[in-house]
């Protein structure tokens, strides 16, 4: 879902910008390709999770308790599950990066 949102945001930005269309589309496609490379399971920088029932359940709880949008809830729930997994293994929690206002406003805390 994160890949879909990244593609949406980059594409919207390319549509909204002024200038030569072909240059904007090349820039858009280049940015999307770079993000996809980061998500490549065979050596990318980011771990991509499968959509698991736990993610959907936690995302639903976040929507009920916080009012954030569904895609934001899925991304935050995924980050929370990764965090819990890391902490269980004794690792440092991962850094959750977002530019989304509602997600920025929420603290990553355990849902009850």
C-alpha positions, -999 to 999 in steps of 0.1 A, spaced: 0 0 0 29 24 7 41 19 -29 6 28 -42 6 60 -21 41 70 -31 31 66 -68 0 86 -62 18 115 -45 46 116 -71 21 115 -99 -1 142 -85 30 164 -80 40 158 -116 5 167 -129 4 199 -108 38 212 -118 44 236 -147 68 230 -175 75 206 -203 53 175 -199 78 150 -212 104 163 -186 79 160 -158 69 125 -168 105 114 -170 112 128 -135 80 111 -122 90 78 -136 126 81 -123 114 89 -88 90 60 -88 117 36 -101 140 47 -73 114 40 -47 106 7 -62 143 -3 -61 143 6 -24 114 -18 -19 129 -47 -39 128 -78 -16 161 -91 -31 182 -62 -18 162 -30 -13 166 -8 17 130 -11 29 112 -42 42 78 -47 26 52 -65 46 25 -87 32 -10 -75 40 -17 -96 71 -50 -99 91 -31 -84 121 -24 -53 101 -60 -49 90 -73 -54 125 -49 -29 140 -56 -4 112 -93 -8 119 -87 0 156 -67 30 146 -95 43 124 -120 38 153 -99 55 179 -81 83 160 -101 91 129 -72 88 105 -78 77 69 -77 40 60 -44 41 40 -27 61 68 -40 36 93 -27 6 73 8 22 70 8 32 107 -4 -3 118 23 -19 97 49 3 113 36 -6 148 38 -43 140 74 -40 127 82 -20 159 67 -47 181 86 -74 163 119 -55 167 114 -48 204 105 -85 210 138 -95 194 157 -70 215 164 -47 185 159 -9 184 126 2 171 126 13 134 121 49 124 87 57 109 90 85 84 60 103 71 51 138 59 14 132 65 0 155 91 -24 131 109 2 104 111 28 129 124 3 140 150 -1 105 163 24 88 186 32 52 179 18 36 210 2 3 216 -34 1 207 -56 -16 233 
